[in-house]
Amino acid sequence: MIYALTRFNKKWLFASLVIFISFQISVLHRDVQALSQHQIIFFSLRKNYAAGFIKERSAFLITDLKKDDKNYQFYVQPALDQAQILNVNFLSLNRDTVTREIIIRDHQVVFQGYKMLFIDQRLNYKELQIDGEFSALWLHQNTRFNLNKRPSRLKFKSIIIDATNKDYQTEKFVAFAKNIHLNAHILKKNKAYLVQLTP
């Protein structure tokens, strides 16, 4: 544009205006997308776990990673940056959290209508007293919970297996998922698992 103005070149001026307007439209489009996003990202990690519950430009990150951890900076933060997340709240599966946006309590995570039941070491060799329908079952911490003895009225649509499980236990969980004809999303050594939610 500066070149066009100094040379009094109408063609270059018109071209620069078209490029500038196109750039502004693309920036506006990205901003609109960021303000309307509702999704969950289950990150693929080697030994840790991380799940980002994203609404607009805020994220609730359920993880055992810290902000200064290299695994967070290398695997998690770039995805949050790409989603234009401005505010990240770090949460843990081991601590109850009840906010307007997300609930973590009684081995359940509820976010934007997505209900998840997580099974960890605290349920080893115990009976689960719960029923209802869940979007997913999250298997965590190499749990020894007997999935075949789950309550008959407990229903779930998919199974998520994070990297805190050892390989042999992951194989058992995958076999269980196949037996009941459900998808198993293995987060270790695989791509991240993305769930798009309806606002």
N, C-alpha and C positions, 0 to 999 in steps of 0.2 A: 504494500500500500504506500509506504514511504517512497519507494522507488518510482511508483506510478505518479505520485503527486509531484515529485521533483522533476520528472521527465514529461509531465503533462500527457501521460499515456492513458487513454480511456479504457483500452482493452485490459491492461494490467490492473487498473483500478477496479473495473467490474469483476475480474477474476479474483482479486483479493477480497472483495466484499462477499462474493459467493462462498469462498473458502471460510471466511470469518463467520458468516451466518451458519454454515454447515457445522462448524466446530461448536458454536454456541448451542445449536440444536442437539448435538450428540451429548454435550455436557448436561443439558437439561434433561435429556432422556435418561441418562445414568442416575441423575438425582431423583427423578420420579420413580425409577425402578427400586432404588435404595429405600425410598420412603414407603414403598408398598410391599416389600419383601417380608415373608413369613415362612421360615424354613428351619430345619434341623440338620446339622452336619455332624455325623459321627466320624471322627478323624481316625485315619489309619496310623497307628503308632507301633513301636516295637515291643515295649513293655508296659507302657502307661495307658491311660484312657482319657479321652476328651470328647465331649459332645457340646456343640454350640447351638443354643436355642435362640434363634434370631428373630427379632421383631423390629422392622424398620431399621434404624441405625444403632440399635442396642442389642447386646448379646449376653445371655446367661451361659457361662461356660462351666459345665460340670466336669471337673478334672482333678487329677492328683499332681498336675504340673504347676510350677510357680511362673510368674511373669518373666523372671530372669533365667529360666531354664532354657537350654539350647534347643531342646525338642519342641518347646512352645514357640520359640522364635523362628525355627526352621520349618515346622510342619503346620502349626496352627495359625500364627499371626498373619502370614501372607494371605491365607484364605479370608480372614476377617478383614484385612485391609482391602482386599479386592471387593468385598461386599460393602465397603465404605462404613464399617462399624466404628462409631465414635466412642461408645461406652461399653466396656466389658466388665461384667460382674463375675468373679470367680466363686464357684460353689463346689461343695463336696457331696458325694452320695452318703457319707457317714454322718451328716449333720442335717437335721430337719430345717427346711426353709419354706416359709409361706409368705408369698407376696401376691400382689394383684395379677402378675403375669405368669408366675411359675410356682408350683407346689412340689416339694420333695418331702415325703412323709410316709411312714408305714410301708417302706419298700416300693413306693410308687412315685413316678414323676408325671405331672400333668402340665401340659403347655399348649395353649390354643386349641383345645379339644383333642390333642394327641395324648393318649394315656399309655404309660409304660410301666411294667412291673419289673423290678430288677431283683435278681437272685444272687446273693453273695455268700461269703463264708459264715455270716451270722445265721444263715438258715441251714447250715450243715446238719444232716441227719434229723431234721425237724419236720413236723407236719405244717403245711401252709393252710391257714384258715382264712381263705379269701375266695371270692367268686366274682363273676362279671366278665365283661369283654374288654380286652386291651388291644391297643394298636400293635404293641410289640412286647416281647419278653427279652430282657437284657441280662445275659449271663456274664457274671463278673467274679473276679478273684478266685478262679479255679474252684468254684463251689462244688461241694459234694452232695448237694441237694438232689434227691431222687426225683427226677422229672416225671417218671412213670407213675409216681404216687401223688401227683398233683390233684387237686380237687376236680371232680368231674365237671363242675359248672364253671371252671376257669377256662376262658377262651382267649386266644391271641392270634393275630394275623401274620406275624413274622417273628423271627428270632435274630437277635443281635449278639454276636460273640466278640467281646473285646480282647485286647492283647494281654490282659492280666491273667488269662487262662493259658495253661501249658498246652503244648501241641497235642499230646495224647488225649487230654480232656476236650480240646476243641474237636477232635475227630469223633469223640463220643456224642458231643452235642450236634454235630452235623448229621450223624447217623440217626439220632433222635428226630431231627427236623425232617429228614427224608421219610422216616417211618410214618410221620403224621402229615406228610405232603405239604410242608411249609418251606418257604425260602429262609435260608440261613445266611446272614450277612456277616462274614468273617472280616474283622477289621485289621487283623495282623497280616502284613505282607500283601494286602489288597488295596484297591482304591477306597477312598472315603465313601461313605453311604449318605446320600442326600435325600431328605424327605421334604417335599414342597407341601406347604399347608395352605388351606383356604382361609383368608382373613375373615 
